[in-house]
């Protein structure tokens, strides 16, 4: 397995964190994720179960963990989320381009590739993307029982 930076390409929306990088180094799987803002943005609830049930997880959310403690990272997540809400067609085109670019990089390296949607949010977007790209490995996080 090549010893390189797991995401050595520039993407518009997808990124990786230390845990994802560790998986690459240990298992040879390039993992990228979509880190949107959690909670409410422009009147849209990005974590419906947390708000609906009044869960305290928004106070303890991982959005501040690791590099999330930096304002520039928080701002990037916020503006990605705003683009998803206000310009979904543009957002989806960028997401498709990112997925294809990362898949090509993984193919070139000869390693597996996986995408984690909803790293910090709970939008359910992963289901639609998994249907659109059925040959790719996907995983998602949700508290929504109807998605199981």
SULRAFEN-V851617 format. One record per backbone hydrogen bond with DSSP energy under -1.0 kcal/mol. NH is the residue of the N-H (numbers start at 1). CO is the residue of the C=O. If there is no record, write none. Layout:
# SULRAFEN-V851617
NH_CO ; NH_CO
This chain:
# SULRAFEN-V851617
4_2 ; 15_33 ; 21_17 ; 22_18 ; 23_19 ; 24_20 ; 25_21 ; 26_22 ; 27_23 ; 28_24 ; 30_112 ; 32_114 ; 33_15 ; 34_116 ; 41_44 ; 44_41 ; 46_39 ; 51_47 ; 52_48 ; 53_49 ; 55_50 ; 59_56 ; 60_56 ; 64_61 ; 65_62 ; 68_65 ; 69_66 ; 70_67 ; 74_70 ; 75_71 ; 76_72 ; 77_73 ; 78_74 ; 79_75 ; 80_76 ; 81_77 ; 82_78 ; 83_79 ; 84_80 ; 85_81 ; 86_82 ; 87_83 ; 91_87 ; 92_88 ; 93_89 ; 94_90 ; 95_91 ; 96_92 ; 97_93 ; 98_94 ; 99_95 ; 100_96 ; 101_97 ; 102_98 ; 103_99 ; 104_100 ; 105_101 ; 106_102 ; 107_103 ; 108_104 ; 109_105 ; 110_106 ; 111_106 ; 112_28 ; 114_30 ; 115_137 ; 116_32 ; 117_139 ; 119_34 ; 122_46 ; 127_124 ; 129_125 ; 130_126 ; 131_127 ; 132_128 ; 133_129 ; 136_133 ; 139_115 ; 147_144 ; 148_145
